[in-house]
Amino acid sequence: MEETITLETLADIACFSPFHYHRVFQALVGESVMDYVRKRRLTRAAERLYYLDEKVIDIAMDVGFQYQESFNRAFKKVYGVSPNQYRKAHALSGPLRGKASLKKLIIQGGIKMEPTFITKPTFHIIGYELKTKNIDGQNNKDIPEFWQIYLQKKLYENIPNPLNCKEELGICTDFSPETGEFVYLIGMEVEEGTPAPEGLVYRSFPEMEYAVFTTPKSDDPTFSASIQSTWNYIFTEWFPNSGYEHAGVLDFELYDERCHQSEDKVMDIYIPVKKQTVKA
C-alpha cells in the first residue's frame, strides 16, 4: 500500500492485459481497480489519523498522495470531514474499507452458458453517442435513459440506409480503465463511408473474433435482469475458466426481432476475445 500502484502493474502480476483485468475486477468487486486502491489507502490513513500521533502530510505521502491538498480533498469526499477533524472525533467512524470479498456471481437459475465463436468482419455504424462511466453505477442509470430517449423520439429513423433496419447495436468502446469512462453508442450497421447526418456519429470497428452469448429466455419484466446477469456470468464465471481474455476495443449487444416478443425474449452479447498468454 505504501508503494506506487498502477493498473498496469497489478494486471501484470495477475497475468492479464490491463483492460481484461479491469473488467474482471469491476465485475467481481463492484468498483474499478484504482478506485478500490484509493479507498483502501484512505482507510489506512483514517486508522493512522485516529490511533497514531503522526503528521498529516507524512500519512498522506505514505499512502500514495504527493500533496496534502489532494489528500485532504479525497479524504473529505469519503469521510465528510477533513483529516484533522476526523482525528479529533471521539469515535472512529466512517466507511473503513477492508479487503474485497470475491463472491461468485451466477446468472438466474444457475444456468451455465457456452458461447458461439465467430469472426466478424470489419463493420461500420452510424448512431448516437453517450459518454458515461462505470463509477457508482452511473452507466446503469445513463444507458437505460439513453435508450428510452432513442426509442421515444424514434431517433433510429435518422440513421441513413441501414444494412438491416431490424437490428440495433449497443456498443461500449473507448474505455479508460483509470477513470472508468467509456463511450456508449446506439446505432445500426451501414455501408463503409456512409455520411453521418448532423448530431450522429460514424464509427468503424476492425475484424475480430467474438464469443457470442445469448441471454436466457425472459419476459418483459425480467429481460433487463437477464441481460445484466449474463454480463456478470461472462466475467465472473466464464472468463476465469475459458482460457480466453477480453481483446479490448469494444463489446456490444445485438438487439433484433427476438427482443420484441412479449415472452421468450433474448438478445446476443458479443465479446472480442483472444487466447490468454501464459507467462513464465
C-alpha positions in Angstrom: 0.0 0.0 0.0 3.0 2.3 0.5 4.4 1.6 -3.0 3.4 3.2 -6.3 0.5 1.1 -7.7 -0.7 1.3 -11.2 -3.3 -0.7 -13.1 -0.7 -2.0 -15.5 1.5 -3.3 -12.6 -1.4 -5.1 -11.0 -2.6 -6.6 -14.3 0.9 -7.9 -15.0 1.0 -9.6 -11.6 -2.4 -11.2 -12.3 -1.1 -12.3 -15.8 -3.9 -10.3 -17.6 -4.0 -7.5 -20.0 -4.8 -4.2 -18.2 -8.2 -4.0 -20.0 -9.2 -7.5 -19.1 -8.0 -7.2 -15.5 -10.0 -4.0 -15.1 -13.2 -5.6 -16.5 -13.0 -8.8 -14.4 -12.1 -6.8 -11.2 -15.0 -4.4 -11.8 -17.4 -7.3 -12.2 -16.2 -9.2 -9.1 -15.7 -6.3 -6.7 -18.2 -3.8 -8.0 -15.8 -0.9 -8.4 -12.8 -0.1 -10.6 -9.3 -1.2 -9.6 -7.9 2.2 -8.9 -11.0 3.4 -7.0 -10.7 0.3 -4.8 -6.9 1.1 -4.2 -7.7 4.7 -3.4 -10.4 3.7 -0.8 -8.1 1.1 0.8 -5.4 3.7 1.2 -7.8 6.2 2.7 -8.9 3.5 5.2 -5.2 3.0 6.1 -4.9 6.8 6.6 -8.1 7.1 8.7 -6.8 4.4 11.1 -3.4 6.1 11.4 -5.0 9.5 11.9 -7.2 8.2 14.8 -4.7 5.9 16.6 -1.3 7.5 15.9 0.2 10.9 16.6 1.7 11.4 13.1 1.8 14.5 10.9 -1.0 14.5 8.3 1.5 15.2 5.5 3.5 12.1 6.5 0.4 9.9 6.4 -0.7 11.4 3.1 2.6 10.6 1.4 2.9 7.1 3.0 -0.5 6.2 1.5 0.4 7.4 -2.0 -0.6 11.1 -2.2 2.1 13.5 -3.3 0.4 16.6 -1.9 -1.5 17.2 1.3 -4.1 19.2 -0.5 -5.1 16.4 -2.8 -5.2 14.0 0.2 -7.4 16.4 2.1 -9.9 16.6 -0.8 -10.0 12.8 -1.3 -10.4 12.2 2.4 -13.2 14.7 2.9 -15.0 13.3 -0.1 -15.1 9.8 1.5 -15.4 10.7 5.2 -17.2 14.1 5.1 -14.7 15.8 7.3 -11.1 16.9 6.9 -8.3 14.7 8.2 -7.7 16.9 11.2 -11.5 16.9 12.1 -11.5 13.2 11.8 -8.6 12.9 14.2 -10.4 15.0 16.8 -13.5 12.8 16.6 -14.5 10.9 19.8 -15.1 7.6 17.9 -13.7 6.0 14.8 -16.4 6.4 12.2 -17.0 6.4 8.5 -16.5 3.8 5.9 -13.5 1.6 6.6 -12.6 -0.4 3.5 -11.4 -4.0 4.1 -10.1 -6.4 1.6 -12.6 -7.2 -1.2 -14.6 -10.3 -0.8 -14.8 -12.0 -4.2 -18.2 -13.6 -4.1 -19.1 -15.8 -7.1 -22.0 -14.5 -9.1 -24.1 -16.7 -11.3 -27.0 -15.9 -13.6 -30.6 -16.5 -12.6 -31.3 -20.2 -12.1 -27.7 -21.2 -12.1 -27.8 -21.7 -15.9 -24.4 -22.4 -17.5 -23.8 -20.9 -20.9 -21.4 -21.8 -23.7 -20.8 -19.1 -26.3 -20.6 -19.4 -30.0 -17.3 -18.2 -31.5 -17.5 -16.2 -34.7 -15.1 -13.9 -36.7 -17.0 -10.7 -37.5 -15.5 -8.7 -40.4 -14.8 -5.0 -40.2 -18.1 -3.2 -39.7 -19.3 0.4 -39.8 -22.0 2.0 -37.7 -23.9 5.3 -37.6 -25.7 6.2 -34.4 -25.9 8.3 -31.3 -23.0 8.6 -28.8 -23.1 8.9 -25.0 -20.2 9.4 -22.7 -20.6 7.8 -19.3 -18.6 6.0 -16.6 -18.9 2.8 -14.6 -18.3 4.6 -11.2 -21.1 4.4 -8.6 -23.4 2.8 -11.1 -23.6 5.9 -13.3 -23.7 3.9 -16.5 -26.5 1.7 -15.2 -28.6 4.9 -14.9 -27.3 6.8 -18.0 -27.7 4.0 -20.6 -31.3 3.0 -19.9 -32.3 6.7 -20.1 -30.3 7.0 -23.3 -32.3 4.1 -24.8 -35.6 5.5 -23.6 -34.9 8.8 -25.4 -33.7 6.9 -28.5 -36.9 4.9 -28.7 -39.4 7.5 -27.6 -38.1 10.1 -30.1 -37.7 7.4 -32.9 -34.1 8.5 -33.4 -33.5 5.3 -35.4 -35.4 7.0 -38.3 -32.5 9.4 -38.7 -29.9 6.7 -39.5 -29.4 6.7 -43.3 -29.6 3.4 -45.3 -29.0 0.8 -42.5 -28.0 -2.6 -43.7 -30.7 -4.1 -41.5 -33.3 -1.8 -40.1 -34.4 -4.5 -37.6 -31.0 -4.8 -35.9 -29.6 -2.3 -33.5 -26.3 -2.4 -31.7 -25.5 -1.0 -28.2 -21.7 -0.6 -28.3 -19.3 0.0 -25.4 -16.0 1.4 -26.6 -13.2 3.9 -25.9 -12.7 2.5 -22.4 -10.4 4.3 -19.9 -9.7 1.8 -17.1 -8.0 4.5 -15.0 -11.1 6.7 -14.8 -13.9 4.3 -15.6 -15.1 6.4 -18.5 -16.3 5.0 -21.8 -18.4 5.8 -24.8 -21.8 4.0 -25.4 -23.2 4.0 -29.0 -26.7 3.1 -30.1 -26.9 2.6 -33.9 -27.1 0.4 -36.9 -24.6 -1.0 -39.4 -24.2 0.9 -42.6 -22.0 0.7 -45.7 -18.5 1.9 -45.4 -18.2 5.6 -45.9 -21.9 6.4 -45.4 -22.0 10.1 -44.3 -23.4 10.7 -40.8 -26.1 13.3 -40.5 -25.6 16.2 -38.1 -25.8 15.0 -34.5 -24.9 11.4 -35.3 -21.5 9.7 -35.4 -19.9 7.3 -37.9 -17.5 4.7 -36.5 -15.7 1.7 -37.9 -14.5 -1.4 -35.9 -11.9 -3.9 -37.1 -12.4 -7.6 -37.8 -12.2 -9.6 -34.6 -13.0 -13.0 -33.1 -16.0 -12.8 -30.7 -17.5 -15.0 -28.1 -21.3 -14.6 -28.6 -23.6 -15.2 -25.6 -27.4 -15.5 -26.0 -29.3 -14.4 -22.9 -31.8 -16.8 -21.3 -35.4 -16.6 -22.5 -37.3 -13.9 -20.5 -40.4 -11.9 -20.4 -40.7 -8.1 -20.4 -40.3 -7.6 -16.6 -37.2 -9.9 -16.3 -35.5 -9.1 -19.6 -33.1 -6.3 -18.2 -32.2 -8.5 -15.2 -31.4 -11.4 -17.5 -29.1 -9.2 -19.6 -27.2 -7.9 -16.5 -27.0 -11.5 -15.1 -25.5 -12.7 -18.3 -22.8 -10.0 -18.2 -22.0 -11.0 -14.7 -21.8 -14.6 -15.7 -19.4 -13.8 -18.6 -16.8 -12.0 -16.4 -17.1 -13.9 -13.1 -17.8 -17.5 -14.3 -16.9 -18.0 -18.0 -13.8 -16.0 -18.4 -11.9 -17.4 -15.4 -12.4 -20.9 -16.8 -12.2 -20.3 -20.5 -8.5 -19.8 -21.3 -9.5 -16.5 -23.0 -9.4 -12.9 -22.1 -11.1 -9.7 -23.4 -9.4 -8.4 -26.5 -10.3 -4.8 -25.8 -11.5 -2.2 -28.3 -15.3 -2.8 -27.7 -18.0 -5.1 -26.8 -21.7 -4.8 -27.9 -25.2 -6.0 -27.5 -27.2 -7.0 -30.6 -31.0 -6.2 -30.4 -33.1 -7.7 -33.2 -36.7 -9.0 -33.7 -36.2 -11.6 -30.9 -36.2 -8.6 -28.4 -39.7 -7.5 -29.4 -41.6 -10.6 -28.3 -43.7 -10.4 -25.1 -42.2 -13.8 -24.0 -39.1 -15.8 -24.7 -37.2 -12.5 -25.3 -33.4 -13.0 -26.0 -30.5 -10.9 -27.3 -26.8 -11.5 -28.0 -23.8 -10.2 -26.3 -20.6 -10.0 -28.4 -17.3 -10.1 -26.5 -14.0 -9.8 -28.5 -11.6 -12.5 -27.2 -8.1 -13.7 -27.5 -6.2 -16.6 -26.0 -4.6 -15.9 -22.7 -0.8 -15.6 -22.8 0.9 -17.9 -20.3 3.7 -16.0 -18.6 6.8 -17.9 -17.3 
